[in-house]
Amino acid sequence: MTNTVVRIPAGIPSPKVSLFENMTSVVPIEEISLWEFLLSSDYQDIVHIYRETQDPAVRKEIKKFRLPCVTVSGIFDTRARKRLVHRHSRYICVDIDGKDNPGVKGRWSRVKELLAEKFSSLCYAGLSVGGNGLCLVFRIAYPERHRAQYFALINEIRTKIHLYADSTCCDVTRLRVASYDPEPFFNPNAVPYLNLINKDYGVP
């Protein structure tokens, strides 16, 4: 695999997020830099094994138990509803899956380019752990309106570039499993996203 190192520019602060041992974890093990987690090449070997195997049992074991995860949208003392600590990072994660967008046909580099052209609030776009999808991280203006900003983003993605994002990933404690992309899009100077959609999405 190609190993391209993406460096975080000096003087650019990174949001702190909660790190969880794996997808089954409810309580975090520490607080870490979001950018360092997303841009790390530490997981490329195990991610490569995941992408190469067709054995569903092996893939499940790797994704569920062997890869660390973070809560992109902040610091929490637990992922359960009765949390005592909740400090929003002012960032939000959106997933785009190849199964929902068969027209992409693996052209994820082009999708990253289109997203960067259309969304000045896009901070990061990198391949999902399976390699057939993208993890997107946007900077948002209204963390107290997390769900309203989430649904505005996925609606605008569908309108502007005709891609369908996962509408079920709107929970503020949603986990992002570690992955690897040798050529991610990264813009730590993204501007806050301003749009909101209230509708019937149970916005707090």
C-alpha positions in Angstrom: 0.0 0.0 0.0 1.1 3.6 -0.7 2.0 5.4 2.5 1.4 9.1 2.1 2.0 11.1 5.3 -0.4 14.0 5.8 1.0 16.5 8.3 -1.0 18.8 10.5 0.2 22.4 9.8 2.0 23.9 12.8 -0.2 26.2 14.9 -3.5 24.5 13.8 -5.4 23.3 16.9 -7.2 20.0 16.7 -10.5 19.3 18.4 -10.3 16.8 21.3 -12.5 13.7 21.1 -13.1 10.6 23.2 -11.2 7.4 22.2 -12.9 4.0 22.6 -11.1 0.7 22.6 -13.5 -0.8 20.0 -17.1 -0.6 18.7 -18.5 -2.5 21.6 -17.0 0.0 24.2 -19.4 2.3 26.1 -16.8 4.1 28.3 -13.8 5.9 26.6 -10.2 5.2 27.5 -8.8 8.7 26.8 -9.1 12.0 25.0 -7.1 12.4 21.8 -6.7 14.7 18.8 -9.3 14.1 16.1 -6.9 15.1 13.3 -4.2 12.8 14.5 -6.7 9.9 14.7 -8.1 10.5 11.2 -4.8 11.1 9.5 -2.8 8.3 11.2 -1.3 5.5 9.3 -1.1 3.3 12.4 -4.0 1.2 11.3 -3.2 0.6 7.6 -2.0 -3.0 8.0 -5.2 -4.2 9.7 -7.4 -2.1 7.4 -5.6 -3.7 4.4 -6.4 -7.2 5.8 -10.0 -6.2 6.3 -10.3 -4.9 2.7 -8.6 -7.9 1.2 -10.6 -10.7 2.9 -14.0 -11.8 1.8 -14.6 -13.8 5.0 -17.5 -12.2 6.8 -16.5 -13.6 10.1 -13.0 -12.1 9.8 -14.3 -8.8 8.7 -16.8 -8.6 11.6 -14.1 -9.5 14.1 -11.7 -6.9 12.8 -14.2 -4.1 12.6 -16.0 -4.8 15.8 -13.1 -5.7 18.1 -9.7 -4.8 16.7 -10.0 -1.2 15.6 -10.3 1.8 18.0 -13.1 4.3 17.5 -13.7 8.0 18.4 -16.7 10.1 18.9 -16.1 12.8 16.3 -18.6 15.2 17.8 -16.9 15.6 21.1 -15.8 14.4 24.5 -18.2 12.1 26.5 -17.9 10.1 29.7 -20.1 7.4 28.2 -22.0 6.7 25.0 -25.1 6.0 27.0 -27.9 8.5 27.2 -27.3 9.3 30.9 -23.9 11.0 30.3 -22.5 13.5 32.7 -19.8 14.9 30.4 -20.7 16.2 27.0 -18.4 18.8 25.3 -19.2 19.2 21.6 -16.2 19.4 19.3 -18.1 21.6 16.8 -17.5 18.9 14.2 -19.9 16.4 12.7 -19.3 13.1 10.8 -21.3 12.0 7.7 -21.0 8.6 6.0 -21.3 8.0 2.3 -21.5 4.3 1.4 -20.8 2.7 -2.0 -23.9 0.4 -1.6 -26.1 3.5 -1.5 -24.3 5.1 -4.4 -23.5 2.5 -7.0 -22.9 5.1 -9.6 -19.6 6.1 -7.9 -18.0 2.8 -9.1 -14.9 3.3 -6.9 -14.2 6.8 -8.0 -13.8 8.1 -4.5 -11.0 10.5 -5.3 -13.3 12.4 -7.7 -16.0 12.4 -5.0 -13.6 14.0 -2.6 -12.7 16.6 -5.1 -16.4 17.4 -5.7 -17.2 17.7 -2.0 -14.2 20.0 -1.5 -15.4 22.2 -4.3 -19.0 22.4 -3.1 -18.5 22.6 0.7 -16.2 25.1 2.3 -17.1 23.6 5.7 -15.5 20.2 4.8 -12.5 19.4 7.0 -11.8 15.8 6.1 -12.8 13.2 3.6 -11.2 9.7 3.7 -12.0 6.2 2.8 -14.1 4.1 5.1 -12.6 1.0 6.6 -14.0 -1.2 3.8 -12.6 1.2 1.1 -16.0 1.5 -0.6 -17.3 4.7 1.0 -16.2 7.9 2.6 -16.0 9.3 6.1 -16.7 13.1 6.0 -16.0 15.5 8.8 -17.6 19.0 8.6 -17.1 22.0 10.9 -20.5 23.2 12.2 -21.7 26.6 13.5 -24.4 25.3 15.9 -23.3 22.3 18.0 -26.4 22.7 20.1 -28.4 22.0 16.9 -26.4 18.9 16.0 -29.2 16.9 14.4 -30.6 20.0 12.5 -27.1 20.6 11.0 -26.6 16.9 10.2 -29.8 16.7 8.2 -29.1 19.9 6.4 -25.7 18.6 5.4 -27.0 15.3 4.0 -29.8 17.0 2.2 -27.3 19.5 0.6 -25.0 16.7 -0.4 -27.9 14.9 -2.2 -28.9 18.2 -3.9 -25.5 19.4 -5.0 -23.7 16.2 -6.0 -26.5 13.6 -6.1 -25.0 11.3 -3.4 -26.9 9.7 -0.6 -25.5 9.9 2.9 -26.5 7.7 5.8 -29.4 9.3 7.5 -29.2 7.0 10.6 -25.8 8.4 11.8 -27.2 11.5 13.4 -26.5 10.6 17.0 -24.0 12.9 18.7 -22.2 10.0 20.2 -21.9 8.1 16.9 -18.6 6.2 16.7 -16.1 6.6 13.9 -14.0 3.4 13.5 -10.3 3.8 12.6 -9.5 3.5 8.9 -6.8 4.4 6.4 -6.6 6.6 3.3 -3.2 7.3 1.7 -4.7 10.4 0.0 -7.3 12.0 2.3 -8.8 15.5 1.8 -7.8 17.7 4.8 -8.7 21.3 5.4 -8.3 22.3 9.1 -9.3 25.9 8.1 -12.8 25.0 7.0 -15.5 27.6 7.8 -18.5 26.6 10.0 -21.5 25.2 8.2 -24.6 27.4 8.8 -27.7 25.6 7.4 -30.4 23.8 9.5 -33.2 21.5 8.7 -35.8 21.1 11.4 -38.6 19.1 9.8 -39.6 15.9 11.6 -36.2 14.7 12.6 -36.6 15.1 16.4 -34.2 18.0 16.5 -33.3 18.9 20.1 
